Amino acid sequence: MNKILLIIQREYSTRVRKKSFWIASILVPILIAGVYAIPLYLFLNSNDSKTVEVIDESGLFKNKLQSEEELSFKFINLSFEQAKKKLYEGDADIVVEIPKDILDNPNGVKMVGKKSIGLSTQFSIQGKIQNELRNIKLQRANIDLKILEANKVNVNAQTFTLDENGGEQSSSSTGAMILAGVFGMILYISAFLYGSQVMNGVIEEKSNRIIEVMISSVRPFQLMMGKIIGVGLVGLTQFLLWGTLTFAASSATTSIMSGKIQEKIETLQKSGAGKDEIKKYQDSVKDSNPLSSVAQTVENISLAKIVICFFLFYLGGYLLYSSLFAAIGSAVENATEAQQFMFPVTIPIILSFILAQVIIQKPDSSIAFWASIFPLTSPIDMMVRLPFGVPNWEIALSFALLVLGFFGTTWFAGKVYRVGILMYGKKPTWKEIGKWVFYKG
């Protein structure tokens, strides 16, 4: 046991001291905080107002295109060609021509801008013209617009899930989808990243003949387990650093942004804005923050449950796949030779990521259930299902089978490892590796 601890210590300290480890540990939380803060910052500091000059040849839109914060409309009495020539000299950003036959030819609207007209601006202008055309046609059909507007109904359903006691709690499908995608991506990347680190470490020691010296002091199985656990602890350390630094960075940005949001609300109140307008602004702020729905999902599931399940399935999945990667590393002498043996190991990882896309859409389907139970796919797919709500017995069964899967792959990897690390000068085949499993001694 002491020998395994020494190997773990060596693997852990060697990797944690690398600059790349600390660069990744600091950079990722900054990027995550940026995903949260940048859209909100751009929304709060967006002053990109466009002045639109309108040439209304039809005479139907005079003073009917209402200006707003992002678009200011100004009607002019010039031809389209004259307006285009004066565009660079004046303050206008866009010139819009509405033809005489707009009612019969709605595709005849033309726009020209000093710079490329963004899709958002184009759709906004088109939407205003469309709405006004619709109103004109309804009026000509003797349809009362007030009655029509009074009967327009927007349905925005509130979603809830039942807890184990039969109580209701609010839920967010969007937040669950985002969280599921994040879990799937993290575990997908970690399976390749840390598993390949184990494989490359074994290949490096074998090619440098260091392995021969180490085998004289420790048993091959002890060496393999020490390397696997050491690299796994490096991964856990990195996840803990990411979690801590992300929480700190997100808390700091939330505090700063909350102050700016409150200032904007106070400004609206002083300008005489009503409750509806303030509510609309608050909803816009919420929509601009991609992580607000994720926070609601985390609250509903229980943060402790998410953290515990994440670490359990990360460890189980890592130990299962890293043992197979270690076996591959022991059987070959360089990374090029390893490619042919990596394919069968990477297929389940890739398949579980593909299945995750289906699970996000149908988390309660039979495919989702079996993918989250089968040991080779459960590390990723169970965590993808978790934000949508999974019974505790399914989580327990999935983890129990994952542990059994780890014992099976470790037994197989140990058999291959003890023979492979001392094999030189010959490319092994699948048939030969199969024989190694049953060697005695």
C-alpha positions in Angstrom: 0.0 0.0 0.0 2.9 2.4 0.8 4.3 1.8 -2.6 1.0 2.7 -4.3 0.9 5.9 -2.2 4.4 6.8 -3.3 3.4 6.4 -7.0 0.3 8.4 -6.4 2.3 11.2 -4.8 4.8 11.2 -7.6 2.1 11.3 -10.4 0.1 14.0 -8.6 3.0 16.3 -7.7 4.6 16.1 -11.1 1.4 17.2 -12.9 0.2 19.8 -10.4 3.5 21.6 -10.7 3.2 22.1 -14.4 2.4 25.6 -15.7 -0.2 24.2 -18.1 -2.2 22.9 -15.1 -2.5 26.3 -13.4 -3.1 28.1 -16.7 -6.1 25.8 -17.4 -7.3 26.0 -13.8 -7.4 29.8 -13.9 -8.4 30.4 -17.5 -11.5 28.1 -17.5 -13.3 29.9 -14.6 -12.6 33.3 -16.3 -14.2 32.0 -19.5 -17.2 30.7 -17.6 -17.6 34.0 -15.8 -17.3 35.7 -19.2 -20.2 33.6 -20.6 -22.3 34.9 -17.7 -21.1 38.5 -17.7 -20.4 39.5 -21.3 -24.0 39.2 -22.7 -25.3 41.0 -19.6 -22.7 43.7 -19.9 -23.4 44.2 -23.6 -27.1 44.5 -22.9 -26.6 47.0 -20.1 -24.2 49.1 -22.1 -25.9 48.9 -25.5 -26.3 52.4 -26.9 -26.3 51.4 -30.6 -29.2 53.5 -31.7 -29.8 53.8 -35.4 -31.4 56.7 -37.2 -33.6 55.6 -40.0 -34.8 57.9 -42.8 -38.0 56.7 -44.4 -39.2 57.6 -47.9 -42.9 56.8 -47.9 -44.1 56.9 -51.5 -47.4 55.2 -50.5 -48.3 57.9 -47.9 -49.7 55.2 -45.6 -47.0 55.2 -42.9 -46.6 58.9 -42.0 -46.0 59.1 -38.2 -47.0 55.4 -37.8 -43.6 54.0 -37.4 -42.9 54.7 -33.7 -39.3 55.4 -32.6 -37.8 53.3 -29.8 -34.5 53.1 -28.0 -32.7 51.2 -30.8 -34.4 52.7 -33.8 -35.3 56.4 -34.5 -37.5 57.0 -37.5 -37.5 60.2 -39.5 -39.7 60.8 -42.6 -38.1 62.7 -45.5 -39.4 64.2 -48.8 -36.6 63.1 -51.1 -36.2 60.5 -53.8 -34.4 57.3 -52.9 -31.5 58.2 -55.1 -31.2 61.7 -53.5 -31.3 60.2 -50.0 -28.6 57.7 -50.8 -26.3 60.4 -52.1 -26.8 62.4 -48.9 -26.5 59.5 -46.5 -22.8 59.8 -45.8 -23.1 63.6 -45.3 -25.9 63.4 -42.7 -26.5 61.8 -39.4 -28.8 59.0 -40.7 -27.6 55.4 -40.6 -30.2 53.8 -42.9 -32.5 54.9 -45.7 -35.7 52.9 -46.2 -37.9 53.3 -49.3 -41.6 52.1 -49.1 -43.0 51.9 -52.6 -46.4 53.2 -53.7 -47.7 49.6 -54.3 -46.6 48.4 -50.9 -50.1 46.7 -50.3 -49.8 44.6 -53.5 -46.0 44.4 -53.5 -44.7 43.9 -49.9 -41.4 42.7 -51.1 -40.7 46.0 -52.8 -39.2 47.7 -49.7 -35.6 48.7 -50.1 -33.0 49.5 -47.4 -29.5 51.0 -47.7 -27.1 51.7 -44.9 -23.8 53.4 -44.3 -22.5 50.1 -43.0 -23.8 46.6 -43.4 -27.3 46.3 -41.9 -27.4 43.7 -39.1 -30.1 41.0 -39.2 -31.5 42.3 -35.9 -32.0 45.8 -37.3 -33.3 44.5 -40.6 -35.9 42.2 -38.9 -36.9 45.0 -36.5 -37.6 47.5 -39.4 -39.4 44.8 -41.4 -41.5 43.8 -38.4 -42.7 47.4 -37.9 -43.7 47.7 -41.5 -45.4 44.3 -41.5 -47.4 45.2 -38.4 -48.6 48.5 -39.9 -49.5 46.8 -43.2 -51.5 44.2 -41.3 -53.4 47.0 -39.5 -54.1 48.8 -42.7 -55.5 45.7 -44.4 -57.6 44.9 -41.3 -59.1 48.4 -41.3 -59.9 48.2 -45.0 -61.7 44.9 -44.2 -63.8 46.8 -41.6 -62.3 44.8 -38.7 -62.1 46.7 -35.5 -58.4 46.7 -34.3 -59.3 47.4 -30.7 -61.5 44.3 -30.5 -58.8 42.3 -32.3 -56.1 43.5 -29.9 -58.3 42.9 -26.9 -58.8 39.3 -27.9 -55.1 38.6 -28.5 -53.9 36.1 -25.9 -50.3 35.2 -25.2 -49.8 31.9 -23.3 -46.7 31.6 -21.2 -47.1 28.4 -19.1 -45.3 28.0 -15.8 -43.7 24.6 -15.5 -43.6 22.6 -12.3 -42.4 19.2 -11.2 -43.7 17.1 -8.3 -41.2 16.2 -5.6 -41.3 12.9 -3.7 -43.7 14.3 -1.1 -46.2 15.4 -3.8 -45.4 19.1 -3.5 -44.8 21.4 -6.5 -41.6 23.1 -7.4 -40.9 25.3 -10.4 -38.7 23.9 -13.2 -36.9 25.2 -16.2 -36.6 23.0 -19.3 -34.1 25.5 -20.8 -31.9 25.5 -17.7 -32.0 21.7 -17.5 -30.9 21.4 -21.2 -28.0 23.8 -20.6 -26.9 22.1 -17.4 -27.2 18.6 -19.1 -25.1 19.8 -22.0 -22.4 21.2 -19.7 -22.3 18.0 -17.7 -22.1 15.9 -20.9 -19.3 18.0 -22.4 -17.2 18.1 -19.2 -17.3 14.3 -18.7 -16.8 13.6 -22.4 -13.7 15.8 -22.5 -12.3 14.5 -19.1 -12.6 10.9 -20.2 -10.3 11.6 -23.2 -8.1 14.2 -21.4 -7.2 12.3 -18.2 -7.4 8.9 -19.8 -5.0 9.8 -22.5 -2.7 11.3 -19.8 -2.5 7.9 -18.2 -1.8 6.2 -21.5 0.9 8.7 -22.6 2.6 8.5 -19.2 2.8 4.7 -19.5 4.1 5.0 -23.1 6.7 7.5 -22.1 8.0 5.5 -19.2 8.1 2.3 -21.3 9.9 4.0 -24.2 12.5 5.5 -21.8 13.0 2.1 -20.1 12.2 3.7 -16.8 9.5 1.1 -16.3 12.1 -1.7 -16.0 13.7 0.0 -13.0 10.3 0.7 -11.4 9.1 -2.9 -11.9 12.1 -4.1 -9.9 10.6 -2.3 -6.8 6.9 -2.5 -7.3 4.4 -5.0 -8.8 2.9 -4.0 -12.2 -0.6 -3.8 -10.7 0.6 -1.4 -8.0 2.3 0.8 -10.6 -0.8 0.9 -12.8 -3.2 1.7 -9.9 -0.8 4.4 -8.5 -0.7 6.1 -11.9 -4.5 5.9 -12.5 -5.3 7.2 -9.0 -2.6 9.9 -9.2 -3.9 11.4 -12.4 -7.5 11.0 -11.2 -6.7 13.2 -8.1 -5.1 15.8 -10.4 -8.5 15.9 -12.3 -10.4 16.2 -9.0 -8.1 19.0 -7.9 -8.7 20.8 -11.1 -12.5 20.5 -10.9 -12.4 21.8 -7.3 -10.3 24.8 -8.4 -12.7 25.4 -11.3 -15.7 25.2 -9.0 -14.2 27.6 -6.4 -12.8 30.1 -8.8 -15.9 30.1 -11.0 -18.1 30.7 -7.9 -15.8 33.6 -6.8 -15.7 35.1 -10.3 -19.4 34.8 -10.8 -20.2 36.3 -7.4 -18.0 39.3 -8.2 -19.6 39.9 -11.6 -23.1 39.4 -10.2 -22.5 42.0 -7.6 -21.2 44.5 -10.1 -24.0 43.9 -12.6 -26.7 44.0 -9.9 -25.6 47.5 -9.0 -25.8 48.6 -12.6 -29.2 47.0 -13.1 -30.5 48.7 -9.9 -29.2 52.1 -11.2 -31.1 51.6 -14.5 -34.3 50.7 -12.6 -34.0 53.8 -10.5 -33.4 55.9 -13.6 -36.6 54.4 -15.1 -38.6 55.2 -12.0 -37.4 58.8 -11.9 -38.3 59.2 -15.5 -41.9 58.2 -14.7 -41.8 54.7 -16.1 -44.7 52.4 -15.0 -44.5 49.0 -13.4 -45.1 47.3 -16.8 -42.1 49.0 -18.4 -39.9 48.2 -15.4 -41.1 44.6 -15.4 -40.3 44.4 -19.2 -36.8 45.7 -18.5 -36.2 43.1 -15.7 -37.4 40.3 -18.0 -35.1 41.5 -20.8 -32.2 41.4 -18.3 -33.1 37.9 -17.3 -33.4 36.8 -20.9 -29.9 38.2 -21.7 -28.4 36.1 -18.9 -27.9 32.5 -20.2 -27.2 31.2 -16.7 -30.3 32.4 -14.9 -32.4 29.4 -15.9 -29.5 27.1 -14.9 -29.5 28.6 -11.4 -33.2 27.9 -11.1 -32.6 24.2 -12.1 -29.8 23.8 -9.7 -32.0 25.1 -6.8 -34.7 22.6 -7.7 -32.5 19.5 -7.9 -30.3 20.3 -4.8 -26.8 21.5 -5.2 -25.4 18.8 -2.8 -27.0 16.1 -4.9 -25.5 17.5 -8.1 -22.0 17.8 -6.6 -22.0 14.3 -5.1 -23.3 12.6 -8.2 -20.9 14.5 -10.4 -17.9 13.4 -8.4 -19.1 9.8 -8.1 -19.8 9.4 -11.8 -16.6 11.3 -12.7 -14.5 9.0 -10.5 -16.3 5.9 -11.7 -16.1 6.8 -15.4 -12.5 8.0 -15.1 -11.3 4.8 -13.3 -13.1 2.6 -15.8 -11.7 4.2 -18.9 -8.3 5.1 -17.5 -7.6 1.5 -16.7 -8.3 0.6 -20.4 -6.1 3.5 -21.6 -3.3 2.2 -19.2 -3.6 -1.3 -20.8 -3.3 0.3 -24.3 -0.2 2.3 -23.2 1.5 -0.9 -21.8 0.9 -2.8 -25.0 2.5 -0.3 -27.4 5.8 1.5 -27.6 4.6 4.9 -29.1 1.5 7.0 -29.6 1.2 6.0 -33.3 0.8 2.3 -32.4 -1.7 3.2 -29.8 -4.2 4.6 -32.3 -5.3 1.2 -33.6 -6.1 0.0 -30.0 -7.8 3.3 -29.0 -10.7 2.9 -31.4 -12.7 0.2 -29.5 -12.2 2.2 -26.2 -13.3 5.5 -27.7 -16.5 4.1 -29.4 -18.5 3.9 -26.1 -17.4 7.5 -25.1 -18.4 8.9 -28.5 -21.6 6.9 -28.5 -22.5 8.1 -25.0 -22.0 11.7 -26.2 -24.3 11.1 -29.2 -26.9 9.5 -27.0 -26.7 12.5 -24.7 -28.3 14.6 -27.6 -31.3 12.2 -27.6 -31.5 12.2 -23.8 -31.7 16.0 -23.7 -34.8 15.8 -25.9 -36.4 12.7 -24.3 -34.9 12.2 -20.8 -37.5 9.6 -19.8 -37.3 7.4 -22.8 -36.1 3.8 -22.6 -32.9 4.8 -24.6 -32.2 7.4 -21.9 -32.7 4.8 -19.1 -30.5 2.1 -20.5 -27.8 4.5 -21.6 -27.7 5.9 -18.1 -27.5 2.4 -16.6 -24.9 0.6 -18.9 -21.4 1.1 -17.3 -19.6 2.2 -20.5 -22.1 5.0 -21.2 -23.5 5.8 -17.7 -20.8 8.3 -16.5 -21.9 10.8 -19.2 -25.5 9.9 -19.8 -26.6 9.7 -16.2 -25.2 13.2 -15.5 -27.0 14.4 -18.6 -30.3 13.0 -17.3 -29.8 14.3 -13.7 -31.0 17.9 -14.3 -34.4 16.6 -15.6 -35.0 14.6 -12.4 -33.9 10.9 -11.9 -35.2 8.6 -9.1 -32.6 7.8 -6.5 -32.9 4.1 -7.1 -31.8 4.6 -10.7 -28.8 6.6 -9.6 -27.8 3.9 -7.1 -28.3 1.1 -9.6 -26.3 3.0 -12.3 -23.4 3.7 -9.9 -23.4 0.1 -8.6 -23.1 -1.3 -12.1 -20.4 1.4 -12.8 -18.3 0.1 -9.9 -18.7 -3.5 -11.1 -17.7 -2.3 -14.6 -14.6 -0.7 -13.1 -13.6 -3.9 -11.3 -14.0 -5.8 -14.6 -11.9 -3.4 -16.7 -9.3 -3.1 -13.9 -8.9 -6.9 -13.8 -8.6 -7.0 -17.6 -6.1 -4.0 -17.7 -4.0 -5.5 -14.9 -3.6 -8.8 -16.8 -2.6 -6.9 -20.0 -0.4 -4.4 -18.1 1.8 -7.0 -16.3 2.9 -8.5 -19.6 2.7 -5.5 -22.0 5.1 -3.2 -20.1 8.0 -5.6 -20.5 7.3 -6.4 -24.2 9.6 -4.6 -26.7 10.4 -4.8 -30.4 7.1 -6.4 -31.5 3.8 -5.0 -32.5 1.1 -6.8 -30.6 -2.2 -8.0 -32.2 -5.6 -8.3 -30.6 -5.2 -12.1 -30.6 -1.9 -11.8 -28.7 -3.3 -9.3 -26.2 -6.1 -11.8 -25.6 -3.6 -14.4 -24.7 -1.9 -12.1 -22.2 -5.1 -12.0 -20.2 -4.8 -15.7 -19.5 -1.1 -15.9 -18.8 -0.3 -17.3 -15.4 2.4 -16.2 -13.0 
